[in-house]
Amino acid sequence: SDISLLNPRESLPPAVPKDQIYLTTMGIDTPFDEIGFVHVSTTMRMGYAALNNKLRLEAGAVGADAVIYVTYGVENAFSLIPFFVSIPYDVLVAEGIAVRRKQ
């Protein structure tokens, strides 16, 4: 998981519970402040529900109440085990823009 704050010197809004965070692959019609770019990943066996949960947790931690323009994908990673044997495996990834809707 990674969050890149767009305005790191500004104070962040209070954290938001994950069940109150809206995810969309599109934009939203209400005015909002952009907080940052969020990127999360999980193993294939955990599935998209776990991926969306991580996305909500990361966004909520910085005070976002929505993540817009969410994109999903699969990336190839490598697992190193003893004796430096590299085994490729796929991970699910999601990324989007964490925002706080204006009241």
C-alpha positions in Angstrom: 0.0 0.0 0.0 1.2 3.5 -0.8 -0.3 7.0 -0.6 1.2 10.0 -2.3 -0.2 13.1 -0.7 -0.9 15.9 -3.2 -0.4 18.7 -0.6 1.8 17.2 2.1 2.1 20.4 4.1 -1.6 20.8 4.6 -3.2 19.2 7.7 -5.2 16.1 6.9 -8.9 15.8 7.7 -9.9 13.4 10.5 -9.9 9.7 9.6 -13.1 8.2 8.1 -14.4 4.7 8.9 -13.9 2.3 6.0 -17.6 1.5 5.7 -18.3 5.2 4.8 -15.8 5.4 1.9 -17.3 5.5 -1.6 -15.3 3.8 -4.4 -16.0 4.6 -8.1 -14.2 4.0 -11.4 -15.6 7.4 -12.5 -15.6 10.9 -11.0 -18.2 12.3 -8.7 -20.6 15.2 -9.3 -20.1 17.0 -6.0 -17.2 19.4 -5.3 -14.3 17.8 -3.6 -10.7 18.4 -2.3 -8.1 16.0 -3.6 -6.0 14.4 -0.8 -3.7 12.0 -2.6 -3.0 9.2 -4.9 -3.6 5.7 -3.3 -2.1 2.4 -4.6 -2.8 -1.0 -2.9 -2.2 -4.6 -3.8 -3.0 -8.1 -2.5 -2.5 -11.6 -3.6 -4.8 -13.2 -6.1 -6.2 -15.6 -3.6 -7.5 -12.8 -1.4 -9.7 -11.4 -4.2 -11.2 -8.1 -5.1 -13.2 -7.8 -1.8 -9.9 -7.7 0.2 -8.4 -5.3 -2.4 -11.3 -2.9 -2.0 -11.1 -3.2 1.8 -7.4 -2.2 1.7 -8.3 0.7 -0.6 -10.9 2.0 1.8 -8.6 1.6 4.8 -5.7 3.5 3.2 -8.0 6.3 2.0 -9.9 6.5 5.3 -6.6 6.9 7.2 -5.8 10.2 5.4 -9.4 11.5 5.8 -10.8 10.7 2.4 -14.5 9.8 2.1 -14.3 8.7 -1.5 -11.8 7.2 -4.0 -12.4 8.2 -7.6 -11.1 7.0 -10.9 -10.2 3.7 -9.4 -8.4 1.3 -11.8 -7.8 -2.4 -11.2 -5.1 -4.6 -12.6 -2.8 -7.5 -12.2 1.0 -7.2 -11.8 3.6 -9.9 -11.8 5.8 -10.1 -8.7 8.6 -12.4 -7.6 8.8 -14.3 -4.4 12.3 -15.1 -3.1 12.6 -18.3 -1.0 15.7 -19.8 0.6 18.6 -20.4 -1.8 17.4 -17.4 -3.9 14.9 -19.3 -6.0 12.6 -16.8 -7.6 9.0 -17.8 -8.2 6.8 -15.5 -10.2 3.2 -14.9 -9.0 0.5 -12.4 -9.8 -0.9 -9.8 -7.5 -4.1 -7.7 -7.8 -3.6 -4.0 -7.7 -6.0 -1.0 -7.4 -5.2 2.7 -7.5 -7.2 5.9 -7.5 -7.5 9.5 -6.2 -8.5 9.8 -2.6 -10.8 12.8 -2.1 -12.9 14.5 0.6 -16.3 15.7 -0.6 -17.1 19.3 0.3 -20.2 19.8 2.5 
